[in-house]
């Protein structure tokens, strides 16, 4: 009987079904990034289930976006990943809102 190869931290489908790491990750074709899905990706990267590079490739996100999710969780917790909260945290970190931030495009001058 041959020994099993060492476990790999890459996320790929196996002939017998998805790995435990794959089951904890959002689908690769995710378009709507709710806070739960962002948190799942950050947790998988932290645990080593997927590398940051593989996560960025799989989800078509930039390394900066992934890093921003990680920093928000570290600084403010998972709830900071909500899209509406993200604006609040960005503004509280000294970033001024853009001109016409909450103004409808048709009313901007």
C-alpha positions as CSV (number, residue, x, y, z in Angstrom):
1,X,0.0,0.0,0.0
2,X,1.5,3.4,-1.0
3,X,1.7,6.3,1.4
4,X,-0.5,9.3,0.7
5,X,1.2,12.4,-0.6
6,X,1.6,15.3,1.9
7,X,-1.3,17.7,2.2
8,X,-1.2,20.7,0.0
9,X,-2.5,24.1,0.8
10,X,-3.6,24.8,-2.8
11,X,-7.3,24.9,-3.4
12,X,-8.2,22.6,-6.3
13,X,-11.0,20.1,-6.9
14,X,-10.2,16.5,-6.3
15,X,-11.7,13.4,-8.1
16,X,-13.6,12.6,-4.9
17,X,-15.1,16.0,-4.4
18,X,-14.3,19.4,-2.9
19,X,-11.8,19.7,-0.1
20,X,-12.8,21.1,3.3
21,X,-11.0,24.3,2.4
22,X,-13.0,24.6,-0.8
23,X,-16.3,24.1,1.1
24,X,-15.4,27.1,3.3
25,X,-14.6,29.4,0.4
26,X,-17.1,31.3,-1.7
27,X,-17.7,30.2,-5.3
28,X,-14.9,31.3,-7.7
29,X,-17.4,33.2,-9.8
30,X,-18.6,35.4,-6.9
31,X,-19.7,38.8,-8.0
32,X,-21.6,40.1,-5.0
33,X,-19.1,40.5,-2.1
34,X,-21.1,40.5,1.1
35,X,-19.1,40.8,4.3
36,X,-19.5,37.0,5.1
37,X,-17.8,36.1,1.8
38,X,-15.0,38.6,2.3
39,X,-14.4,37.2,5.8
40,X,-14.3,33.6,4.5
41,X,-11.6,34.5,2.0
42,X,-9.5,36.4,4.6
43,X,-9.9,33.5,7.1
44,X,-8.8,31.0,4.4
45,X,-5.7,33.1,3.6
46,X,-4.8,33.4,7.3
47,X,-5.2,29.6,7.8
48,X,-3.0,28.9,4.8
49,X,-5.9,27.1,3.0
50,X,-5.2,29.4,0.0
51,X,-2.4,31.8,-0.8
52,X,-3.1,35.5,-1.2
53,X,-2.0,35.2,-4.8
54,X,-4.3,32.3,-5.5
55,X,-7.2,34.1,-3.7
56,X,-6.7,37.2,-5.9
57,X,-6.5,35.1,-9.1
58,X,-9.5,32.9,-8.1
59,X,-11.7,35.9,-7.2
60,X,-10.3,38.5,-9.7
61,X,-9.5,40.9,-6.9
62,X,-6.4,43.0,-6.5
63,X,-3.9,42.4,-3.8
64,X,-4.7,45.8,-2.4
65,X,-8.4,44.9,-2.1
66,X,-7.5,41.7,-0.2
67,X,-5.2,43.6,2.0
68,X,-7.8,46.2,2.7
69,X,-10.2,43.4,3.8
70,X,-7.5,42.1,6.1
71,X,-6.8,45.5,7.6
72,X,-10.5,46.3,8.2
73,X,-11.0,43.0,10.0
74,X,-7.9,43.6,12.2
75,X,-8.8,47.2,13.0
76,X,-12.6,47.2,13.2
77,X,-13.8,43.5,13.1
78,X,-15.8,41.7,10.4
79,X,-18.7,44.1,10.4
80,X,-16.3,46.7,8.9
81,X,-16.5,44.7,5.7
82,X,-20.0,45.9,4.9
83,X,-20.0,48.1,1.9
84,X,-21.8,51.0,3.6
85,X,-19.5,50.7,6.7
86,X,-16.4,50.7,4.4
87,X,-17.2,54.3,3.5
88,X,-17.5,55.3,7.1
89,X,-14.2,53.7,8.1
90,X,-12.4,55.3,5.1
91,X,-13.7,58.7,6.1
92,X,-12.8,58.2,9.7
93,X,-9.2,57.4,8.6
94,X,-8.7,60.9,7.3
95,X,-10.0,60.3,3.7
96,X,-12.3,63.1,2.7
97,X,-15.4,62.1,0.7
98,X,-15.1,62.9,-3.0
99,X,-16.9,65.9,-4.5
100,X,-20.6,65.1,-4.7
101,X,-20.2,62.0,-2.6
102,X,-23.9,61.5,-1.8
103,X,-25.2,63.7,-4.6
104,X,-26.9,62.1,-7.5
105,X,-24.8,62.3,-10.7
106,X,-27.4,64.5,-12.4
107,X,-27.1,67.2,-9.7
108,X,-23.3,67.4,-9.6
109,X,-21.7,70.5,-10.9
